[in-house]
Amino acid sequence: MGLGQPIATPCRHEAGTRKTGDLARSLTVVKRITPQPPRWSPVDRKSGTLSDRYRHTDFEFLIVDDGSTDGTLPILNRFAARDSRIRVISRPNTGIVGALNEMLGLARADLVARMDADDVALPVRFERQVRYLDEHPECVMVGSRVTIIDPDGDALTEMGDALSHEQIVTDLLNYKGQMVYHPAVIYRRKAVLDLGGYRPECREAEDLDLFLRLAEVGQIVNLPEPLLKYRVHRAKAGYSRSNELSHHVRVILEEARKRHNLGPVPEHVSSQSALAGDPSQIYQRWAWWALMSGHIVTARKHALTCVRRAPLSLSTWRLVCCVLRGH
């Protein structure tokens, strides 16, 4: 069996059968509001994601308030009262896997777009991805390149360079980084439900597990155009719960590599995750990303943070020299 090829019966889906205005709508956008927001409140940013700003307007917006405590719910209810496409579900916290599976069960559309509370979808995102899925029935999930932004919304870099099914699967199985960004994907609801949805035992890395299983029943691709602004901050699971993430990633990769008749998990998996939670490494990484992408002001902002946090570090002062030069 070739690396990256579906290892189960591929699924094909009828394209082009939906009509704008159908009761079921063509797309369900799912968003989970977390119980403990970061130091900046996502409430202030709701107007940018809930307003009627998308060129593809035939969608429902399904929002699960997963036990938020920052006054989000009244704001969401006001939006829902003004726009019949918005449905709000509020209940005690169940965690991300429980919320995602609940939203899958409640979704009315054939296609589901995943969003986080702190990310920003570009106005053309849904239009581009829905059209691609309509034109490619062999594809079960489409993502895109993303613009990485910091907690203030300043651009750091662009990521998601693996575009083809074969390259994405190869890189996922070898854990060469985040090849697909969960909040940037649209997938076929039936394909995910047929696989049993998100697996609770894969929490913290439930997206990696789902992508690898979806790739075994159909094609998964990324569009080359950045269609999402993906916000990084220290509360992200990859930073704040890196040890737990490392464990789940290793287990998921062991299972997936066995299904593909591959050898042991690469040794670098644990070391990469272990470094993720170091605060000084986080800010240095952001500064280098920004510098290499030409965002000099942003690079200097994060370099200054590194000086405050680790003034005796040689790597800090190497970074400072580079950002002062501008390259």
C-alpha positions in Angstrom: 0.0 0.0 0.0 1.5 3.3 -1.0 2.1 6.0 1.6 -0.7 8.6 1.7 -3.2 6.5 -0.3 -6.6 5.8 1.2 -6.5 2.4 2.9 -10.3 1.9 3.2 -13.1 2.1 0.6 -12.9 5.7 -0.8 -16.2 7.6 -0.5 -17.5 9.8 -3.2 -20.2 12.4 -2.7 -22.7 14.0 -5.1 -21.7 17.5 -5.9 -23.7 20.5 -7.1 -27.1 19.3 -5.9 -27.7 22.0 -3.3 -29.6 25.2 -3.9 -29.2 28.4 -2.0 -32.2 28.8 0.3 -32.7 25.1 1.0 -34.0 24.5 4.5 -30.9 22.4 5.4 -28.6 25.1 4.0 -25.3 24.1 2.4 -22.9 24.7 5.3 -22.9 24.5 9.1 -20.3 26.6 10.8 -19.5 25.2 14.2 -17.8 27.3 17.0 -17.1 26.4 20.6 -16.8 29.1 23.2 -14.4 27.9 26.0 -15.1 28.2 29.7 -11.8 30.0 30.5 -10.9 32.6 27.8 -7.3 34.0 27.6 -6.4 37.3 29.2 -8.0 39.1 26.3 -11.7 38.4 26.0 -13.1 37.0 22.8 -16.3 38.8 23.6 -14.8 42.0 22.1 -14.1 40.2 18.8 -17.5 38.5 18.3 -18.7 41.3 15.9 -16.0 40.4 13.5 -17.0 36.8 13.2 -20.8 36.8 13.7 -21.7 39.7 11.4 -23.0 39.1 7.8 -19.6 39.5 6.2 -19.2 36.3 4.1 -19.7 36.1 0.4 -21.1 32.6 0.8 -24.2 33.4 2.9 -26.1 30.0 2.7 -25.0 28.7 6.0 -26.1 28.2 9.6 -23.9 29.2 12.5 -24.0 26.7 15.4 -22.3 27.9 18.6 -21.8 25.8 21.7 -21.2 27.9 24.8 -19.2 25.3 26.6 -19.6 26.7 30.1 -18.2 30.2 29.5 -17.9 32.6 32.4 -17.1 35.9 30.8 -20.5 37.2 29.8 -20.4 35.7 26.4 -23.9 34.1 26.4 -26.0 37.3 26.4 -24.0 38.6 23.5 -24.5 35.4 21.5 -28.2 35.4 22.3 -28.5 39.0 21.0 -26.9 37.9 17.7 -29.2 34.9 17.4 -32.2 37.1 18.0 -31.2 39.2 15.0 -30.1 36.4 12.6 -32.1 33.2 12.2 -29.0 31.4 10.8 -27.4 31.5 14.3 -28.2 28.7 16.8 -26.7 28.9 20.4 -26.5 25.9 22.7 -25.4 26.6 26.3 -24.7 24.0 28.9 -22.0 23.0 31.5 -18.5 22.4 30.1 -17.9 19.0 28.5 -14.6 19.6 26.9 -13.7 20.1 23.2 -14.4 16.5 22.0 -17.8 16.4 23.6 -18.7 19.8 22.2 -17.5 18.9 18.7 -19.5 15.6 18.6 -22.5 17.4 19.9 -22.3 20.0 17.2 -21.9 17.3 14.5 -25.1 15.7 15.7 -27.0 19.0 15.7 -25.6 20.2 12.3 -28.2 20.3 9.5 -25.9 20.7 6.5 -23.9 18.3 4.5 -20.7 20.3 5.0 -19.3 21.4 8.4 -16.8 24.3 8.9 -14.8 24.2 12.1 -13.9 27.5 13.9 -12.3 28.5 17.2 -13.6 31.4 19.2 -10.4 33.4 18.7 -9.7 32.9 15.0 -10.9 35.0 12.0 -12.2 33.5 8.8 -11.7 35.7 5.7 -14.9 36.7 3.9 -14.1 34.5 0.9 -13.2 31.4 2.9 -16.6 29.5 2.8 -17.2 30.3 -0.9 -13.7 29.0 -1.9 -13.9 25.8 0.1 -17.5 24.9 -0.6 -16.9 25.3 -4.3 -13.8 23.1 -4.1 -15.8 20.3 -2.4 -18.6 20.6 -4.9 -16.2 20.2 -7.8 -14.2 17.4 -6.1 -16.5 14.7 -4.8 -13.5 12.4 -4.0 -12.4 15.0 -1.4 -13.8 14.6 2.2 -12.0 17.6 3.7 -10.5 20.8 2.5 -8.3 23.2 4.6 -6.2 26.1 3.5 -3.0 27.9 4.3 -3.4 30.2 7.3 -2.0 33.5 8.5 -0.6 33.0 12.0 -1.4 36.0 14.2 -0.3 36.8 17.8 -2.7 37.6 20.7 -2.9 41.2 19.5 -3.9 40.2 16.0 -0.6 41.1 14.4 0.6 38.8 11.6 3.6 36.5 12.3 3.8 34.3 9.3 1.9 32.0 6.9 1.8 28.3 7.3 0.1 25.2 5.8 2.4 24.7 2.9 1.5 21.0 2.3 -1.3 21.2 -0.2 -1.8 17.7 -1.8 -3.3 14.7 -0.1 -0.1 12.7 -0.5 2.1 15.4 1.0 -0.3 16.1 3.9 -0.6 12.4 4.9 3.2 11.8 4.6 4.0 14.8 6.8 1.3 14.0 9.3 2.5 10.4 9.7 6.0 11.7 10.2 4.9 14.6 12.5 6.6 17.3 10.5 4.5 20.0 12.1 0.9 21.2 11.8 0.0 20.4 8.3 -3.7 21.1 8.6 -5.3 23.7 10.8 -8.5 22.5 12.4 -10.3 25.9 12.4 -9.5 26.2 8.7 -11.2 23.0 7.5 -14.5 22.2 6.0 -15.4 18.5 5.9 -18.2 16.3 4.8 -20.4 15.6 7.9 -21.4 12.1 6.8 -17.8 11.1 6.3 -16.9 12.1 9.9 -20.0 10.5 11.4 -19.3 7.3 9.5 -15.9 7.2 11.2 -17.6 7.6 14.6 -16.8 11.3 15.0 -14.1 12.6 17.3 -12.6 10.1 19.6 -12.6 11.1 23.4 -9.4 9.2 24.1 -7.6 11.5 21.6 -8.3 14.7 23.4 -5.7 17.5 22.9 -4.9 15.8 19.5 -8.4 14.9 18.4 -7.8 16.9 15.1 -4.7 14.9 14.2 -6.6 11.6 14.8 -9.5 12.7 12.7 -7.4 14.0 9.8 -5.5 10.7 9.6 -8.7 8.6 9.7 -10.4 10.8 7.1 -7.4 10.5 4.8 -8.0 6.7 4.8 -11.5 7.1 3.2 -11.0 10.0 0.9 -8.8 12.9 -0.2 -7.8 15.7 2.2 -6.2 18.8 0.7 -5.2 22.4 1.6 -6.0 25.3 -0.7 -3.0 27.6 -1.4 -4.7 30.8 -0.5 -4.6 31.8 3.2 -8.3 31.8 4.3 -8.0 32.0 8.0 -6.2 34.1 10.6 -5.1 31.6 13.2 -4.4 33.1 16.6 -1.6 31.8 18.8 -1.3 32.5 22.5 0.1 30.8 25.5 -3.3 29.3 26.4 -3.2 27.1 23.3 -3.1 23.4 24.1 0.2 23.0 22.2 1.8 25.4 24.7 -0.1 25.0 27.9 -0.6 21.3 27.9 2.4 20.1 25.9 3.1 17.0 27.9 -0.4 15.6 27.6 -0.4 16.6 23.9 2.9 14.7 23.3 1.4 11.5 24.8 -1.7 11.6 22.7 0.2 12.4 19.5 2.5 9.5 20.0 -0.4 7.1 20.6 -2.3 8.4 17.6 0.7 8.1 15.3 1.5 4.6 16.5 -2.0 3.5 15.6 -2.0 5.3 12.2 1.5 4.1 11.2 0.4 0.5 12.0 -2.6 0.9 9.7 -0.2 2.1 7.0 2.3 -0.7 7.7 5.0 1.7 8.7 7.7 1.5 11.4 7.9 3.1 14.9 7.0 6.7 15.6 9.9 9.1 14.9 11.9 10.0 18.0 11.5 13.8 17.5 7.8 13.7 18.4 8.4 13.9 22.2 11.2 16.4 22.0 9.2 18.8 19.8 6.2 18.8 22.2 8.4 19.1 25.3 9.8 22.4 24.0 6.4 23.8 23.1 5.5 24.9 26.7 8.7 26.9 27.4 7.6 30.6 27.6 10.9 32.0 26.4 10.9 29.6 23.5 7.4 30.7 22.6 8.1 34.4 22.3 11.4 33.7 20.5 9.6 31.6 18.0 7.0 34.3 17.4 9.7 36.9 16.9 11.6 34.7 14.5 8.5 33.9 12.5 7.7 37.6 12.2 11.2 38.6 11.3 11.5 36.0 8.6 8.2 37.0 7.1 9.1 40.7 7.1 6.9 41.8 10.0 9.7 43.8 11.6 7.6 45.8 14.1 5.9 42.7 15.4 9.3 40.9 15.6 10.7 43.7 17.7 7.7 43.6 20.0 8.2 40.0 20.8 12.0 40.4 21.0 11.5 43.0 23.7 9.3 40.5 25.6 12.2 38.0 25.4 14.6 40.6 26.9 12.3 41.2 29.8 11.8 37.4 30.4 15.3 36.1 29.7 17.8 39.1 29.8 20.8 36.8 30.3 20.0 34.4 27.4 22.5 34.4 24.5 19.7 33.4 22.1 17.7 36.4 23.2 20.5 38.8 22.3 21.1 37.1 19.0 17.5 37.6 18.2 17.7 41.3 19.3 20.6 41.9 17.0 18.8 40.4 14.1 15.5 42.3 14.6 17.4 45.6 15.1 19.1 44.9 11.7 15.7 44.0 10.2 16.9 40.6 8.9 
